[in-house]
C-alpha cells in the first residue's frame, strides 16, 4: 500500500499484492511468480529473503533460486521494471539474542550482496533496505510487533514509505535512461 500511495500522485496505480508471509525465495519462484503472468505489470517489487536467512537456505540454493527468478520474470513480466529489496537489518530484531542476532545480520548483508551480484547484471534494481531502515528500527521496540521480529503497524508504515521512495527512484532512473524520441528526430 505504501508503494501505491507513493506513486499515486504521479501515476495511475493498480496494486496487486501477491506476497505471502513466511515465503522464501523458492516460494516466490514456484508459487507467486506464476501469478504475475496475467497482470501485465509495469512494475514488480520483490521483497523476500528474511525467512531464507532464519531457516538456513544455503547461499548455493539462494543463487539457484535467484537465477530462476530472473528467468521467470523475463517470461512473465518481460517489459516490467523490476525492483528487489535487499534484506532488512536482522541484527535490529531483539527476538534473537546475541551472538545469533549479529550472525543473522551478517547473513542478511551477505544475501543482499548476493542479490546485487545475481540480479543487477540483468537490469534488476536492488536497493539496500538495511541502510535505509537500520537507525529507524535499532533499539526501538515500538517498530516491532509483539513477537519482536516482525514490524509493528508503525514499522510497516515506515517501510511502506521507504519502499515507495525506492520504487519511485528506480522508475525515475529508468525514465532518465530512456531515449528522448524528439531528440532522436531532431538529430
N, C-alpha and C positions, 0 to 999 in steps of 0.2 A: 504494500500500500504506500509506503514511504517513497518508493521509486516512482510509482504512478503519480503521486502528488507532486513530486519534484519536477516531473516532466509536463504536467498538465497545463502549466501556464503558457507553454510554447507549442505543445503538440496535442493532437487528439489521441487519447490513450485508451486502450482496452487491455486490462490486466488479466492474465491467466496465471494463477499461482499453482504450480504443479508439484511443489516441494512437499515432502513428507518427513515429518520429524523422525529422527533416528536413521535417516538414509546414509548410506556410504556411497563411495564412487561407483561401485558395481551396481547399486540400486538405481542410481541416476541413469547409468548407461542402459541397463536392461529394462527398467520399468517406466522411468519418467521421460527419457529421450524419445521413445516412440510416440508419446503423446504430443510432441511438438510438431510432428509432421503435418497435421491438419490445421495448424494455426496460421500459417503464412506469416510468421513472426518477423518483425523488423529488428527487434532486439531480443536477445536471450541472455538472461542473467543467471549464472550458476553459482550457488553457494553451497559447498559440500566439503567435507573432509574432517570435521571435528570428531565424528564417530569413527573415522578411519584411524585417527591417531590414538583415540582412547581404547579402541578394540584391537589394536595391533596389526592393522593392514601393513604388509611389508612395502618397502619402497619399490621393490620389483613389481609387485601387484598393482600398486598405485600408478606406476609408469605405464603398465599394460592397460589399465582402465582409462588413463588419460588419452592414450593413443586411440582407444576405441571411442572415446568421447569425441575426439577430433574428427574421426571418420564418420561417426553418427551425425554430428552436427552438419558436416558437409552434405550429408544426404537429406536430412530432414529440414534444415534451415540454411540452404546454400547462400542466400542473399542477406541473412541476418547479421547484424553487428553482435558479436558475442563478447560478453564481459564475464570474467570469472573472478570471484573473490578469493584472495589468499585466505589462510586460516586466521581466526581471531587469536588474540593473545591468551593462550590457555593458562599461562602462569598467573593470570589475574584471578582465576577462579579459586575461591577458598574451599571448594568441595573436596579438593585433594590437599594432602599435607605435603610439606617439603620432605624429601627432595623430588617426590613424584611430580608435584606441580611444576617444578623447574624443568624436569625431563620432558613433560608434555609440552611446555612452552618451546623448548629446543626442537622437539619433533614437529610442532606446528610451523616453526620457522623453516625447517628442512623441507616440509611439504610445500610451503609457499614457494620456495626456491625451485622445487621440482616442477610445480605448476608453471612457473615462469619459463623454465627451460624447455618444457614439453609443449606448451601452448603458444607462447609468443611467436615462434617461427611460423606459425600457421595463421598469423594475423589476429589472434585472440588476445584481447586485453586482459591482463592480470593485475589487480590492484592489491596493495598491501593494507588490508583492513586492520591488522595489528598495529601498524604505525599510526593509523588514524584514530584508533579507539583505546589504546593501552592506558593513557592517562585518564580517560573518562571512566574506566572500569576498575583501575588499580585502587584497592582499599576502599571501595565504595559498595557496601552491601546492598544499598538501595537499587543498584543497577542489576542485581541478580534476583532471581526468583527464590522461593523457599528452599529449593534444592542446592542453592549456592553454585550452580553450574550454568543453568540456562539463564538468559536475560529475563529481567522483570519487564513489566509494561513500559517503565521508563527506559530500560535498556533497549528494548525493541524499538521504541520511538526514536531514540538516539541513532540506533543502527539504520533505521529507515532513512533518516536524513543523510547519513554518511553514504549509504548505498545509492541514494538518489543523486547526490552530488557526483559520485564516482561514475555513474551511468551517464549523466549529463556531460561530464568532462570527456568521456570516451566518445560520445556522439559528436561533440564539438570538434574533437581531434580528428575523427574520421571525416567530418564535413570539410575541415581545413585541407585534408589530403585530396579531396575530390577535385578534379579539373573544372575550371570555370568554362562552360560551353561558349559563353560570349567572348571570352579571351581567346579561345581557340579560333573562333570565326574571325576575330579582328586581326589575328596574326597572319 
